[in-house]
Amino acid sequence: MGTVVPAEYLIAVVDLAAYRTFVAPDWTLDAIREHFAAEIARGTMLAWGTGASGNWRVEVIRDRAGGGFRECAGRVRATTGQLHLTSYDELTVAAQFRDVRLPRAGTEAWAVAVEPGWYDCRVVQLYDPGLAESEVVFHQETPHFRLELVATGGKGRRSRVAGVPWFPTA
């Protein structure tokens, strides 16, 4: 599966049925980082930084594959029959307004059909992060990221990821 996700600096795979969206009407960057870290720890999402704004191509596979420039991993639980790719923009709008529900109109195609259960998720960045803002990466036709979803076959441990990998800290 290949999905193009327009995103400002962050993409996530999320169990929308379990993810707690709302943070505060006037959230801060520190508050949103803490919220994302808490949801990663709960197993409702795995988020990663993209390095720049862009239309990011995400390939989703159900097995392990080769490496790339860098990778991060965590565990996500699907409580229903799907996980959903989403962006920083989508997550932060939902964080600001109690009545916003995900997926938002126009992003339904970002869904990934899965069986309910725990998944080991590995994100492999397939382009040089030093070129994140380059024309070459912006116009790239091949995937920028590979998301590997492998069912754990049983009860999962939650992610040990402490925050959002590759997401700017300042």
C-alpha positions as CSV (number, residue, x, y, z in Angstrom):
1,M,0.0,0.0,0.0
2,G,1.3,3.5,-0.8
3,T,-0.4,6.5,0.7
4,V,0.5,10.2,0.3
5,V,0.1,12.1,3.6
6,P,0.5,15.9,3.4
7,A,2.2,16.7,6.7
8,E,3.9,19.4,8.6
9,Y,6.8,17.7,10.3
10,L,5.1,14.6,11.7
11,I,3.2,11.5,10.6
12,A,1.6,8.9,12.9
13,V,-0.2,5.6,12.7
14,V,-3.1,5.7,15.1
15,D,-5.9,3.6,16.5
16,L,-8.5,6.2,16.2
17,A,-11.0,4.2,18.3
18,A,-8.7,4.4,21.3
19,Y,-6.6,7.6,20.8
20,R,-7.5,10.5,23.1
21,T,-7.7,13.5,20.8
22,F,-8.4,16.6,22.9
23,V,-5.6,18.4,24.8
24,A,-6.7,22.0,25.3
25,P,-8.0,25.0,23.3
26,D,-4.7,26.7,23.8
27,W,-2.3,23.8,23.9
28,T,1.5,24.5,23.8
29,L,4.1,22.6,21.8
30,D,5.4,21.1,25.1
31,A,1.8,20.0,26.0
32,I,1.3,18.4,22.5
33,R,4.7,16.6,22.8
34,E,3.7,15.3,26.3
35,H,0.3,14.2,24.9
36,F,1.9,12.3,22.0
37,A,4.3,10.6,24.3
38,A,1.5,9.5,26.6
39,E,-0.5,8.1,23.7
40,I,2.5,6.3,22.4
41,A,3.0,4.8,25.9
42,R,-0.7,3.7,25.9
43,G,-0.1,2.0,22.6
44,T,-2.7,4.1,20.7
45,M,-0.2,5.6,18.2
46,L,3.4,5.6,16.9
47,A,4.4,9.0,15.6
48,W,7.6,10.1,13.9
49,G,9.1,13.4,12.5
50,T,9.5,13.9,8.8
51,G,12.2,16.5,8.8
52,A,10.2,19.1,6.8
53,S,6.8,19.8,5.4
54,G,5.8,17.8,2.4
55,N,3.6,15.3,0.7
56,W,5.1,12.2,2.2
57,R,4.7,8.8,0.6
58,V,4.2,6.0,3.1
59,E,4.4,2.4,2.1
60,V,2.7,0.0,4.5
61,I,3.9,-3.7,4.5
62,R,3.0,-6.6,6.8
63,D,6.6,-8.0,7.2
64,R,10.1,-6.9,7.9
65,A,12.2,-5.6,5.0
66,G,15.6,-4.0,4.6
67,G,17.0,-0.9,6.2
68,G,17.1,2.7,5.3
69,F,18.7,5.9,6.5
70,R,17.2,5.6,10.0
71,E,14.4,3.7,11.8
72,C,12.3,3.8,14.9
73,A,10.0,1.2,16.3
74,G,7.1,0.8,18.8
75,R,4.0,-1.1,19.5
76,V,0.4,-0.1,18.6
77,R,-2.8,-1.9,19.4
78,A,-5.6,-2.0,16.9
79,T,-8.9,-2.2,18.9
80,T,-11.0,-2.4,15.7
81,G,-10.3,-3.5,12.1
82,Q,-8.1,-0.6,11.2
83,L,-5.3,1.7,12.0
84,H,-5.0,5.1,10.4
85,L,-2.2,7.2,9.0
86,T,-2.5,10.8,10.0
87,S,-0.6,14.1,10.1
88,Y,0.5,16.7,12.6
89,D,-2.1,19.0,11.2
90,E,-4.9,16.5,11.8
91,L,-3.8,15.6,15.3
92,T,-3.3,19.2,16.4
93,V,-6.7,20.4,15.1
94,A,-8.3,17.5,17.1
95,A,-6.1,18.4,20.1
96,Q,-7.5,22.0,20.1
97,F,-11.3,21.4,19.6
98,R,-13.3,18.8,21.6
99,D,-15.8,18.4,18.8
100,V,-13.3,17.4,16.1
101,R,-13.3,13.7,15.3
102,L,-10.7,11.8,13.4
103,P,-10.5,10.8,10.6
104,R,-11.4,14.2,9.2
105,A,-13.1,14.4,5.8
106,G,-10.8,13.7,3.0
107,T,-8.4,11.5,5.0
108,E,-10.5,8.3,5.1
109,A,-8.3,6.7,2.4
110,W,-5.3,6.8,4.9
111,A,-6.9,3.9,6.7
112,V,-5.0,0.6,7.0
113,A,-7.1,-2.5,7.4
114,V,-5.8,-4.9,10.1
115,E,-7.0,-7.5,12.4
116,P,-7.6,-6.4,16.0
117,G,-4.6,-6.9,18.2
118,W,-1.1,-5.7,18.9
119,Y,1.4,-4.8,16.2
120,D,5.1,-4.3,16.2
121,C,5.6,-1.2,14.1
122,R,8.9,-0.2,12.5
123,V,9.2,3.0,10.5
124,V,12.2,3.1,8.1
125,Q,13.1,6.5,6.6
126,L,14.1,5.8,3.0
127,Y,15.6,9.2,2.1
128,D,18.6,11.0,3.5
129,P,17.3,13.2,6.4
130,G,19.9,15.8,5.4
131,L,18.0,16.3,2.2
132,A,14.5,16.6,3.8
133,E,13.9,20.1,2.4
134,S,15.4,19.5,-1.0
135,E,13.6,19.5,-4.4
136,V,14.8,15.9,-5.0
137,V,13.0,14.6,-1.9
138,F,10.0,16.8,-2.5
139,H,9.4,15.4,-6.0
140,Q,10.4,11.9,-5.1
141,E,8.0,9.2,-6.6
142,T,9.2,6.3,-4.4
143,P,8.2,5.9,-0.8
144,H,9.8,8.3,1.8
145,F,8.9,6.0,4.7
146,R,8.1,2.3,5.0
147,L,5.8,1.4,7.9
148,E,6.1,-2.3,8.8
149,L,3.2,-3.7,10.7
150,V,3.8,-7.2,12.1
151,A,1.1,-8.8,14.4
152,T,2.5,-9.9,17.7
153,G,0.3,-12.9,17.8
154,G,-0.8,-12.2,21.4
155,K,-0.9,-9.6,24.1
156,G,1.6,-6.8,23.5
157,R,3.9,-4.8,25.6
158,R,3.5,-1.1,25.2
159,S,6.1,1.0,23.4
160,R,9.2,2.0,25.2
161,V,9.5,5.0,22.9
162,A,10.0,8.0,25.2
163,G,8.7,10.6,22.7
164,V,8.3,11.3,19.0
165,P,11.4,10.2,17.1
166,W,12.9,12.7,14.8
167,F,10.4,15.4,15.9
168,P,12.0,18.9,16.4
169,T,12.6,19.7,20.1
170,A,12.7,23.5,19.7
